[in-house]
Structure formats: structure tokens, C-alpha cells
Amino acid sequence: MSKLSKLMVGIVLLGAIETGIAAEIPARPNLINETVAGFDLAQVAATADFAHYKFVWVQTPEVTLEPDWVREHAHDMTPEDQQKMAATYGEALQKILIKQLTTNANYALGASLDAQTLVIKPQLMDLVVTAPELSAAGRTDVYVRQVGRARLTLDLVDGVSGAVIAHLEVAGETRDRAGEELVKADRARNRLDFRQLMRHWARDLQAFMQQKH
């Protein structure tokens, strides 16, 4: 089985076991503010140590669209468009986090919650796509210097106790082409640039986890 096939099977498996777990993570314990490269806010348990975790389970991300952006596009964007966009970018984020941690950080993909499993709960918040993909016909081509922005939050949770070991937040923007030729904002460009931003976030998460070994 190829690595991609294994990844897709793993995501399906995680989705199945996730239904048996409470969606809400308990209130964060007494975490300490730390300065962590790549994140605007980092709150970490004093005893945080990821060395004994061998598996990661990345939950399906919760995705919210930026309210002002939603109002701006209310006339040309259907609820179905919004749901599809949230699902598309949430799935992309989940895949990238899993791939980064299982390919580059030597974690295995968890299939159950136990003492060696670290649960990662991502939230993609205030998502803005400058020129969103719409189901309505007749859209005019749009050229942009930047395709969008979003804010990421991550809760890292012990697989047995449910204790939050770390809470991380970062706001990010896709590549800014200031001074360059504008690019056509279409489905492929939007997703390419957002995946680049998500991979950057995933690398920063990996670096943080490795520092806590």
C-alpha cells in the first residue's frame, strides 16, 4: 500500500473512532504562557513532555468563516458554497498535519486512545478567501496579490486523561505578491497557497513538539 493510501485509510479510521469521543475538550488546566517560535500565543503545561507519545490522532478540524467576509459575499455565496469551502480547507489542514507528524516527526497514526497517543484538536478560524469558489455561473475572473488568511488554534491533549498539555494560536496569511504580477484566483491557486500556509504551520508544530522531548 502506498504512503498516500495509508494516510487516507488512517483518516477514515480516525473519523470512525472520533464519533465515540466527546467533541468538546475539557477546560484547559493551569497552563503557562511561553514564547514559541511560529505562534502568537502558546500556553504549555509545566510538565509537558511529548517523548513518551508514539502515536498522534488529529481530529477533524472545526472551520469557521470570518463573519464580515460572509456578509460581504452573502449575495453570491450559497450556504452550500460555505459548507463545501469549510470542508475542503478543513480536510486539507488535517491531511497536512498528519503527513507532517507521521512522515517527518516519526509518529505513527493512532488508531485508539491510549497512554502513548497524543490527540491534536485543530480549529481553522476566521477563514477568508479573497476570491472564493462559487457554484453560481458567470463569475468574472479575479486577479489578486494574496488569496486569503485564517487563524489556527491547536489543543494538544493526552489520549487517556484528556488533559490539555498545550494550547497554541497563530494568525496567518497566504503568500503576499506585493511588487509581483497579480495571479488569477481560482480553485487551484486558492488551495495551493493555503496548503503552503498550512505546511508552514505544521512544521512549526513539529518543531515545538520536538523541543519538548
C-alpha positions as CSV (number, residue, x, y, z in Angstrom):
1,M,0.0,0.0,0.0
2,S,1.4,3.5,-0.9
3,K,2.0,6.1,1.7
4,L,-0.9,8.2,0.4
5,S,-3.2,5.2,0.6
6,K,-2.2,4.5,4.1
7,L,-2.8,8.2,5.0
8,M,-6.3,8.1,3.5
9,V,-7.1,4.9,5.3
10,G,-5.8,6.4,8.6
11,I,-8.0,9.5,8.2
12,V,-11.1,7.3,7.6
13,L,-10.2,5.3,10.7
14,L,-9.7,8.4,12.8
15,G,-13.1,9.7,11.7
16,A,-14.7,6.5,12.8
17,I,-13.3,6.5,16.3
18,E,-13.8,10.2,16.7
19,T,-17.6,9.6,16.8
20,G,-17.1,7.8,20.1
21,I,-15.3,10.6,21.8
22,A,-16.8,13.7,23.3
23,A,-16.4,16.6,20.8
24,E,-15.6,19.1,23.5
25,I,-12.2,19.0,25.1
26,P,-12.3,19.8,28.9
27,A,-11.3,23.3,30.0
28,R,-7.6,23.9,29.8
29,P,-5.7,23.3,33.1
30,N,-3.3,25.8,34.6
31,L,-1.0,26.3,31.6
32,I,2.0,28.6,31.5
33,N,2.5,31.3,28.8
34,E,5.6,30.6,26.8
35,T,7.3,32.1,23.8
36,V,7.1,29.5,21.0
37,A,8.6,30.2,17.5
38,G,5.9,30.5,14.9
39,F,2.9,31.0,17.3
40,D,1.3,34.2,18.5
41,L,0.1,32.5,21.7
42,A,1.4,29.4,23.5
43,Q,0.2,28.1,26.8
44,V,2.0,25.0,27.9
45,A,1.8,22.7,30.9
46,A,4.9,22.9,33.2
47,T,5.3,19.1,32.9
48,A,4.8,19.0,29.1
49,D,6.9,16.2,27.6
50,F,6.0,14.6,24.3
51,A,8.8,12.0,24.4
52,H,6.6,9.1,25.5
53,Y,3.9,9.6,22.8
54,K,4.3,7.3,19.9
55,F,1.0,8.0,18.1
56,V,-0.9,11.1,17.1
57,W,-4.6,11.4,16.4
58,V,-5.5,14.6,14.5
59,Q,-9.2,15.3,15.0
60,T,-11.3,16.6,12.1
61,P,-10.7,20.4,12.2
62,E,-13.5,22.8,13.1
63,V,-13.7,25.5,10.5
64,T,-15.4,28.9,10.8
65,L,-15.6,31.6,8.2
66,E,-14.8,35.3,9.1
67,P,-18.3,36.9,9.7
68,D,-17.6,40.1,7.8
69,W,-16.4,38.2,4.9
70,V,-19.5,36.0,4.9
71,R,-21.7,39.1,5.0
72,E,-19.7,40.6,2.1
73,H,-20.4,37.5,-0.1
74,A,-24.0,36.9,1.1
75,H,-25.3,37.9,-2.3
76,D,-23.3,35.5,-4.4
77,M,-22.3,32.6,-2.0
78,T,-24.8,30.0,-1.0
79,P,-24.8,28.1,2.3
80,E,-23.8,25.1,0.3
81,D,-20.7,27.0,-1.0
82,Q,-19.8,27.9,2.5
83,Q,-20.1,24.4,3.8
84,K,-18.1,23.0,0.9
85,M,-15.4,25.5,1.4
86,A,-15.1,24.8,5.1
87,A,-15.0,21.1,4.5
88,T,-12.4,21.5,1.8
89,Y,-10.0,23.6,3.8
90,G,-10.5,21.6,7.0
91,E,-9.7,18.3,5.2
92,A,-6.6,19.9,3.7
93,L,-5.4,21.0,7.1
94,Q,-6.0,17.6,8.7
95,K,-4.1,15.8,5.9
96,I,-1.1,18.2,6.1
97,L,-0.8,17.9,9.9
98,I,-1.0,14.1,9.8
99,K,1.6,13.9,7.0
100,Q,4.0,16.3,8.7
101,L,3.9,14.4,12.0
102,T,3.9,10.9,10.6
103,T,6.4,11.5,7.8
104,N,8.9,14.0,9.4
105,A,8.4,13.6,13.1
106,N,8.3,9.8,13.3
107,Y,4.9,9.5,15.0
108,A,2.6,6.7,13.9
109,L,-1.1,7.4,13.1
110,G,-3.1,6.4,16.2
111,A,-6.0,4.0,15.9
112,S,-7.1,4.2,19.5
113,L,-6.8,6.4,22.6
114,D,-4.2,5.2,25.0
115,A,-1.2,6.3,27.1
116,Q,1.0,6.6,24.0
117,T,-1.4,8.6,21.9
118,L,-1.4,12.4,21.7
119,V,-4.7,13.9,20.4
120,I,-4.4,17.1,18.4
121,K,-7.6,19.3,18.0
122,P,-7.2,21.9,15.3
123,Q,-9.5,24.8,14.7
124,L,-9.3,26.9,11.5
125,M,-11.0,30.2,12.4
126,D,-11.9,33.4,10.6
127,L,-11.2,31.9,7.2
128,V,-11.1,34.4,4.4
129,V,-10.7,33.5,0.7
130,T,-10.3,36.7,-1.3
131,A,-12.0,35.3,-4.4
132,P,-14.0,32.2,-3.3
133,E,-15.1,29.3,-5.4
134,L,-18.8,29.8,-6.2
135,S,-21.3,27.4,-7.6
136,A,-23.2,30.2,-9.4
137,A,-22.3,30.5,-13.1
138,G,-20.9,33.6,-14.8
139,R,-18.2,34.5,-12.4
140,T,-15.7,37.2,-13.6
141,D,-12.0,36.4,-13.4
142,V,-10.4,38.0,-10.4
143,Y,-6.6,38.7,-10.0
144,V,-5.2,39.1,-6.6
145,R,-1.8,39.6,-4.8
146,Q,-2.9,37.4,-1.9
147,V,-5.6,34.7,-1.8
148,G,-6.6,34.8,1.8
149,R,-5.9,34.4,5.5
150,A,-7.0,32.4,8.6
151,R,-6.3,31.8,12.2
152,L,-5.2,28.4,13.6
153,T,-5.7,27.1,17.1
154,L,-4.4,23.8,18.3
155,D,-5.1,21.9,21.6
156,L,-2.7,19.1,22.3
157,V,-4.4,16.6,24.6
158,D,-3.4,13.4,26.4
159,G,-5.1,10.4,25.0
160,V,-6.1,8.9,28.3
161,S,-6.6,11.7,30.8
162,G,-8.0,14.3,28.4
163,A,-5.7,16.9,30.0
164,V,-4.7,19.7,27.7
165,I,-0.9,19.7,27.5
166,A,-0.6,22.8,25.2
167,H,-2.7,25.4,23.6
168,L,-1.3,27.2,20.5
169,E,-2.7,30.0,18.4
170,V,-1.4,31.8,15.2
171,A,-2.9,34.1,12.6
172,G,-1.5,33.7,9.1
173,E,-1.8,35.0,5.6
174,T,-1.1,33.3,2.3
175,R,1.8,34.4,0.2
176,D,1.8,38.2,-0.5
177,R,2.9,39.0,-4.0
178,A,3.4,42.7,-3.4
179,G,5.6,44.0,-6.2
180,E,4.9,41.0,-8.3
181,E,2.4,40.3,-11.1
182,L,-1.1,39.6,-9.8
183,V,-2.3,36.0,-10.1
184,K,-5.6,34.7,-11.1
185,A,-7.6,33.5,-8.1
186,D,-9.1,30.2,-9.0
187,R,-9.7,26.8,-7.3
188,A,-6.2,25.6,-7.9
189,R,-4.4,28.8,-6.8
190,N,-6.5,29.2,-3.7
191,R,-5.8,25.7,-2.5
192,L,-2.1,25.8,-3.4
193,D,-1.4,28.9,-1.5
194,F,-3.5,27.8,1.6
195,R,-1.7,24.5,1.6
196,Q,1.6,26.3,1.7
197,L,0.5,28.3,4.7
198,M,-0.8,25.1,6.4
199,R,2.5,23.3,5.8
200,H,4.3,26.2,7.4
201,W,2.1,25.8,10.5
202,A,2.6,22.1,10.5
203,R,6.4,22.5,10.5
204,D,6.2,24.9,13.4
205,L,4.0,22.5,15.4
206,Q,6.5,19.7,14.7
207,A,9.4,21.9,15.9
208,F,7.5,22.8,19.1
209,M,6.8,19.1,19.9
210,Q,10.4,18.1,19.3
211,Q,11.6,20.8,21.6
212,K,9.5,19.3,24.4
213,H,11.2,15.8,24.2
